Amino acid sequence: MDATILCLNAGSSSLKFAVFRFSPNKEEQIFSGAVEAIGASGGRSWLRAGNKTISEKNGSAANHAEAIQIVFDELQEQGVGTLAGAGHRFVHGGPKFSEPIKIDAKIKAELQTLIPFAPLHLPSELALLDAVSTHYPDLPQVACFDTAFHARMPDVAKRFALPEEFWQKGIRRYGFHGLSYEFIVARLGKALGSRAIVAHLGNGASMVALKDGIPQDTSMGLTPTGGFMMGTRSGDLDPGILLYLLRQGYSSTDLEKMLNNKSGLIGVSGQTSEMKVLLSKQESDPAAALAVEMFCYQIRKFIGAYAAVLGGLDTLVFTGGIGEKAAAVRARICQGLEYLGIKLDLSANECHAEVISSANSLASVRVIETNEDLMIARHTRNLLL
């Protein structure tokens, strides 16, 4: 059955979207785009078909309702016909949602109760549900949760070493980037191997250990702040650091901004969270060099830990913006992992080949471009049609 699906990814001040067309034997992304700087001056929107820019317009949207109207107007101009549904990326599903679900009034009310789990993300995602309903009341909508993929993790990996009452309150390791990991598992199939580690490395970064495609552990925890250091997020910390800073007069708001916006690569380097820039400066700037080295060191350490969880390693996959494009970072991460059977083909790595391990490497190392939007579109189609 032919169907056109709109995928929506709402940030607090942005709206990214993609349009997919499905037929019985084909799935095709026909457009992608974004509305930027929502609620601020200097906003713009753009639309692309593949790598070709179709339109780019200046103009601010006051809120997500105006942003989605810009999207609908643009798609109408491009002749996109009747939509079969809209799929939304939801960062957090909390303890209630472990699979995609069709939105109705009851589900929307339950999603409201999850805001404390992701106060920086869920309000804008919920606002977008209402904005779509305002313009197209009869358009079916589906929520796809970034935490859902990790729901099958064993409790030994999910639980924190806290009293039982906190587990009952939903405080546990949820994990994120689940839609990306789900795509990688589907994309590689049997080539993934029995014992696989996938590293999604971007401004937000995480890792998952997979046994026969089933998650066994993942680096992010209750929130996307945990794990190894990222572009602007700290990753794991000694909890005593936060207690110390609270006693020094920092508020919870101060700490939230510091951990999520002023730490990681930008915190260590003191200048930028952009890996490309840091790599270009590392020879002359010790702070940039330290930021890169810490990033690679922490990821290498997690790979070793997850290989222990899996009892060895068959496949290591790099994905996400840094994972797909930064050959130097991949090479540095893999340096010293020869004991796991990893040996890179340096020329393949430099040209970002899909397989970057050498012919005599016991473990396969791959670079796969992820596609979270496609997973949202597939889930939406499968639920609605």
C-alpha positions in Angstrom: 0.0 0.0 0.0 1.4 3.4 -1.0 1.8 5.9 1.9 3.5 9.2 2.6 4.8 9.6 6.1 6.0 12.8 7.8 8.8 12.4 10.5 9.1 15.2 13.1 11.9 15.8 15.6 11.2 18.7 17.9 13.9 20.5 19.9 13.3 23.3 22.3 14.1 25.9 19.5 14.1 23.9 16.3 12.0 21.5 14.3 13.7 18.9 12.0 11.5 16.9 9.6 11.7 14.4 6.8 9.2 13.0 4.3 9.2 9.3 3.2 7.2 7.7 0.5 6.4 4.0 0.8 5.2 1.6 -1.9 5.0 -2.2 -1.7 8.6 -2.7 -2.9 10.3 0.6 -2.1 10.9 3.1 0.7 12.3 6.5 -0.3 13.1 9.7 1.5 11.8 12.5 -0.7 12.5 15.6 1.4 14.3 16.7 4.6 14.3 20.1 6.2 14.2 22.2 9.4 12.8 25.3 11.0 15.5 26.9 13.1 15.6 29.5 15.9 11.9 29.0 17.0 10.9 31.8 19.4 13.9 33.9 18.5 15.0 36.5 16.0 17.0 35.4 13.0 15.0 32.3 12.2 15.1 30.4 9.0 13.7 27.3 7.3 15.1 25.1 4.6 14.1 22.1 2.5 16.2 19.6 0.6 15.7 16.7 -1.8 18.7 14.5 -1.2 21.7 16.8 -1.2 20.0 19.5 -3.3 18.5 22.6 -1.5 15.0 23.2 -2.8 14.3 26.3 -0.8 15.8 28.4 2.0 13.8 31.2 3.7 14.4 33.7 6.4 11.7 34.4 9.0 11.0 33.6 12.6 8.4 31.2 14.0 7.1 32.2 17.4 6.3 28.7 18.5 6.0 25.1 17.3 2.5 25.8 16.0 3.9 28.4 13.6 6.9 26.1 12.8 4.7 23.2 11.7 2.6 25.6 9.6 5.8 26.5 7.7 6.5 22.8 7.2 3.0 22.1 5.9 3.0 25.1 3.6 6.4 24.1 2.2 5.3 20.6 1.5 2.1 21.8 -0.2 4.2 24.0 -2.5 6.2 20.9 -3.4 3.1 19.0 -4.3 3.3 16.5 -1.4 -0.1 14.8 -1.4 -2.2 13.4 1.5 -0.1 12.3 4.5 -0.9 8.9 6.0 0.5 9.9 9.3 3.1 11.8 11.3 5.7 10.1 13.4 7.4 11.9 16.2 10.8 11.2 17.9 10.3 11.3 21.7 13.5 11.4 23.7 12.1 9.6 26.7 9.5 7.0 27.2 10.0 6.6 30.9 8.9 3.3 32.6 5.6 3.3 30.7 6.5 3.2 27.0 8.8 0.5 25.5 7.5 0.5 21.9 6.0 3.0 19.4 2.4 4.0 20.1 -0.4 5.8 18.3 -1.3 9.0 20.0 -4.8 9.6 21.5 -6.0 11.8 24.4 -5.2 9.2 27.0 -1.7 8.6 25.7 -1.0 12.3 25.5 -2.0 12.7 29.2 0.3 9.9 30.2 3.2 11.5 28.2 2.7 14.7 30.2 3.5 12.8 33.4 7.0 11.9 31.9 8.2 15.5 31.7 10.3 15.2 34.9 12.4 12.5 33.2 13.3 14.9 30.3 12.3 18.5 31.1 14.5 19.9 28.4 13.0 17.8 25.6 9.5 16.6 26.3 7.7 19.9 26.6 8.6 20.9 23.0 7.8 17.4 21.7 4.4 17.5 23.4 3.8 21.0 22.0 4.4 19.7 18.6 1.7 17.0 18.9 -0.8 19.8 19.7 0.4 21.9 16.9 0.0 19.2 14.3 -3.5 18.4 15.6 -4.4 22.1 15.4 -3.7 22.1 11.6 -4.7 18.6 10.8 -7.1 17.2 13.5 -7.6 13.9 11.6 -4.0 13.2 10.9 -2.9 10.1 12.8 0.2 10.6 14.9 2.7 8.1 16.4 5.3 8.6 19.1 8.6 6.7 18.7 10.8 6.6 21.8 14.6 6.8 21.8 14.6 4.7 25.0 12.4 1.9 23.7 15.2 -0.1 22.1 16.9 -0.6 25.4 13.9 -2.0 27.3 15.1 -5.5 26.8 18.3 -4.9 28.7 18.7 -7.2 31.8 17.9 -5.6 35.1 21.5 -6.0 36.3 22.4 -3.4 33.7 19.3 -1.2 34.2 19.6 -0.9 37.9 21.6 1.7 39.8 22.9 0.7 43.2 20.2 2.6 45.0 17.4 1.5 47.4 14.4 -0.4 45.9 12.1 2.6 46.3 14.0 4.5 43.6 13.6 1.6 41.1 9.9 1.7 41.9 9.9 5.4 41.1 11.3 4.7 37.6 14.9 5.7 38.3 17.0 3.3 36.2 19.2 3.2 33.1 17.0 3.8 30.1 19.6 4.5 27.4 19.1 6.7 24.3 19.9 6.8 20.6 17.7 3.7 20.4 16.3 4.6 17.0 19.8 4.8 15.6 20.8 1.5 17.2 17.7 -0.1 15.8 18.5 1.1 12.3 22.1 -0.3 12.6 20.8 -3.7 13.7 18.3 -3.8 10.8 20.8 -2.6 8.3 23.5 -5.1 9.1 21.4 -8.2 9.9 23.5 -11.3 10.3 26.7 -9.3 9.4 26.4 -7.6 12.8 27.6 -10.8 14.4 26.7 -12.3 17.8 28.8 -9.9 19.9 28.6 -6.3 18.7 29.3 -2.8 20.1 27.8 0.2 18.3 29.2 3.6 19.1 26.9 6.5 18.1 29.3 9.5 18.2 28.0 12.9 17.6 27.4 16.1 19.7 25.4 13.7 21.9 27.2 10.3 22.1 26.6 6.9 23.5 27.4 3.2 23.1 25.5 -0.1 23.3 26.6 -3.7 23.8 24.6 -6.2 21.8 24.3 -9.9 22.0 22.5 -11.4 19.0 21.1 -7.9 18.4 19.7 -7.6 21.9 21.0 -4.8 24.1 23.0 -5.9 27.2 24.2 -2.6 28.4 24.4 1.1 27.3 26.3 4.1 28.4 23.6 6.8 28.9 21.5 6.4 32.0 18.3 8.0 33.4 19.1 11.0 31.1 21.3 11.6 28.0 23.9 13.3 30.2 25.5 10.0 31.4 28.1 7.8 29.9 31.3 9.2 28.3 32.0 12.9 27.6 30.2 14.5 24.6 30.1 17.8 22.8 28.8 19.8 25.7 27.8 17.1 28.2 30.0 15.8 31.0 29.2 12.1 30.9 29.6 10.1 34.1 30.8 11.9 37.2 31.5 11.1 40.8 28.2 12.0 42.4 30.2 13.6 45.2 31.2 16.3 42.8 27.6 17.5 42.6 27.1 17.3 46.3 30.3 19.3 46.8 29.1 22.0 44.3 25.6 22.2 45.9 27.3 22.9 49.2 29.4 25.6 47.5 26.2 27.4 46.6 25.4 26.1 43.1 21.7 25.6 42.4 20.2 22.7 40.5 19.7 25.0 37.6 23.3 26.0 37.6 24.4 22.4 37.6 22.0 21.4 34.9 23.4 24.1 32.6 27.0 23.2 33.5 26.6 19.5 32.9 24.6 19.7 29.7 25.9 22.9 28.0 29.3 23.8 29.4 31.1 20.5 29.8 32.5 17.7 27.6 34.6 18.9 24.6 33.6 22.5 25.0 34.4 22.4 28.7 37.8 20.8 28.4 38.9 22.8 25.3 37.4 26.1 26.5 36.4 27.0 23.0 34.2 24.6 20.9 32.3 21.4 20.9 33.1 20.8 17.1 35.4 17.8 16.7 36.5 19.0 13.3 37.8 22.3 14.7 39.5 20.6 17.7 41.3 18.1 15.4 42.6 21.0 13.3 43.9 22.8 16.4 45.3 19.9 18.4 48.9 20.3 17.1 49.1 23.9 18.4 46.6 24.0 21.2 47.1 21.8 24.2 43.5 22.3 25.5 42.1 21.1 22.1 44.5 18.2 22.1 43.4 17.2 25.6 39.7 17.3 24.7 40.2 15.0 21.8 42.4 12.6 23.8 40.0 12.4 26.6 37.1 11.8 24.3 38.9 8.9 22.5 40.3 7.5 25.8 36.9 7.3 27.4 35.3 5.7 24.4 38.1 3.1 24.2 37.6 2.4 27.9 33.8 1.8 27.4 34.6 -0.6 24.5 36.8 -2.6 26.7 34.1 -2.8 29.4 31.5 -3.8 26.9 33.7 -6.5 25.4 33.9 -7.9 28.9 30.1 -7.9 29.2 29.8 -9.7 25.8 32.7 -12.1 26.4 34.6 -10.9 23.4 33.9 -8.9 20.2 32.8 -9.8 16.7 31.9 -6.4 15.4 32.5 -2.7 16.2 30.3 -0.1 14.5 30.9 3.6 14.3 27.9 5.8 13.5 26.7 9.4 14.1 28.3 12.6 12.8 31.7 12.1 14.4 31.7 8.3 14.1 30.9 8.5 10.3 33.2 11.4 9.4 36.2 11.7 11.8 38.7 9.1 10.6 41.3 10.4 13.0 39.0 9.8 16.0 38.2 6.3 14.9 41.9 5.4 14.4 42.8 6.8 17.9 39.9 5.0 19.6 41.0 1.7 18.0 44.7 2.1 18.8 45.4 -0.2 21.7 42.4 -2.5 21.0 44.4 -5.1 19.2 43.9 -7.5 22.1 40.2 -7.6 21.1 41.1 -8.6 17.6 40.8 -5.1 16.1 43.2 -4.1 13.3 42.3 -1.2 11.1 43.0 -0.8 7.4 44.2 2.8 7.6 43.5 3.7 4.0 40.0 2.3 4.2 39.5 4.3 7.4 40.7 7.5 5.8 38.2 7.2 2.9 35.3 6.3 5.3 34.7 2.8 3.7 32.0 0.7 5.2 34.4 -1.9 6.4 37.6 -0.3 7.8 39.1 -3.3 9.5 42.0 -5.1 7.7 41.6 -8.5 6.1 43.4 -10.3 9.0 41.4 -8.4 11.7 39.6 -10.9 13.9 36.9 -8.4 14.7 35.1 -6.5 11.9 35.1 -2.7 12.2 32.4 -0.8 10.2 31.3 2.7 9.5 27.5 2.9 8.9 25.5 6.1 8.2 22.5 6.0 10.6 19.0 6.9 9.7 16.7 7.5 12.7 14.1 9.2 10.5 13.6 6.1 8.5 13.0 4.0 11.6 10.4 6.6 12.7 8.7 6.3 9.3 8.7 2.5 9.3 7.2 2.4 12.8 4.6 4.9 11.9 3.6 3.1 8.7 3.5 -0.3 10.5 1.2 1.1 13.2 -1.2 3.0 11.0 -1.5 0.8 7.9 
